[in-house]
Amino acid sequence: MSGSAFELSVPIEKIETELAGIELALIEAIQAHCEKNEIGIRQLASLVGSSVGKVHYHLGGGGDSTLYNLLLIAQKIGLSGSITLELNPKADQ
């Protein structure tokens, strides 16, 4: 990603298999932003108020709450966007 916006839509039935793709897209956006703005891992950790180890861990895709933490990191470094969740009952229920 070269600083461009991205849009991603995932059916809820596929969230278990697609969650990694969402996290990877966020990681790529964060890394591209940091590279473009010459922000190193120590400065990034300072910007988001976290330890270098924790930021590195989440940028590596680790942990159960990585998506939440990646969204928090993205927000704190000035990336903007939106998340839309639309839940509807299945037709047979």
C-alpha positions as CSV (number, residue, x, y, z in Angstrom):
1,M,0.0,0.0,0.0
2,S,1.5,3.3,-1.0
3,G,-0.4,5.7,1.2
4,S,-3.7,4.9,-0.5
5,A,-7.0,4.2,1.1
6,F,-8.3,0.7,1.2
7,E,-11.8,-0.7,1.6
8,L,-12.5,-4.2,2.8
9,S,-15.8,-6.0,3.3
10,V,-16.1,-9.4,4.8
11,P,-19.2,-11.5,5.3
12,I,-19.6,-12.4,8.9
13,E,-19.7,-16.1,8.0
14,K,-16.1,-15.8,6.8
15,I,-14.7,-13.7,9.6
16,E,-12.7,-16.5,11.1
17,T,-10.8,-17.1,7.8
18,E,-10.7,-13.4,6.8
19,L,-9.7,-11.8,10.0
20,A,-6.0,-12.3,9.3
21,G,-6.5,-10.5,6.0
22,I,-8.0,-7.5,7.8
23,E,-5.1,-7.4,10.3
24,L,-2.6,-7.7,7.5
25,A,-4.2,-4.8,5.6
26,L,-4.0,-2.7,8.8
27,I,-0.4,-3.7,9.4
28,E,0.5,-2.7,5.9
29,A,-1.2,0.6,6.2
30,I,0.5,1.4,9.5
31,Q,3.9,0.3,8.2
32,A,3.5,2.4,5.0
33,H,2.5,5.4,7.1
34,C,5.5,5.0,9.4
35,E,7.9,4.5,6.4
36,K,6.5,7.5,4.6
37,N,6.9,9.7,7.7
38,E,10.2,8.1,8.9
39,I,8.7,6.9,12.1
40,G,10.8,4.1,13.8
41,I,9.4,1.5,16.1
42,R,10.6,3.4,19.3
43,Q,8.9,6.6,18.1
44,L,5.8,4.6,17.2
45,A,5.7,3.1,20.6
46,S,6.0,6.5,22.2
47,L,3.3,7.9,20.0
48,V,0.8,5.2,20.9
49,G,1.8,5.1,24.6
50,S,2.9,1.5,24.5
51,S,6.1,-0.5,24.9
52,V,8.3,-1.3,21.8
53,G,7.7,-5.0,22.5
54,K,3.9,-4.7,22.5
55,V,3.9,-2.6,19.3
56,H,6.2,-5.0,17.6
57,Y,4.1,-8.0,18.8
58,H,0.9,-6.5,17.3
59,L,2.6,-5.4,14.0
60,G,3.7,-9.0,13.8
61,G,0.0,-10.2,14.0
62,G,0.2,-11.7,17.4
63,G,-2.4,-12.0,20.1
64,D,-6.2,-12.3,20.4
65,S,-6.8,-8.6,20.7
66,T,-4.4,-7.6,17.8
67,L,-7.2,-6.2,15.6
68,Y,-8.3,-3.9,18.4
69,N,-4.7,-2.8,19.1
70,L,-3.9,-2.3,15.4
71,L,-7.0,-0.1,15.1
72,L,-5.9,1.9,18.1
73,I,-2.4,2.3,16.7
74,A,-3.8,3.4,13.4
75,Q,-6.0,6.0,15.1
76,K,-3.2,7.3,17.3
77,I,-0.8,7.9,14.3
78,G,-3.4,9.8,12.4
79,L,-4.8,7.3,10.0
80,S,-8.5,7.7,9.5
81,G,-11.3,5.6,8.1
82,S,-14.4,3.8,9.1
83,I,-15.6,0.4,10.2
84,T,-19.0,-0.7,9.2
85,L,-20.8,-3.7,10.8
86,E,-24.2,-4.7,9.4
87,L,-25.9,-7.6,11.1
88,N,-29.1,-9.1,9.7
89,P,-31.0,-12.2,10.7
90,K,-30.5,-15.1,8.3
91,A,-33.5,-15.7,6.0
92,D,-34.3,-19.1,7.6
93,Q,-34.5,-17.7,11.2
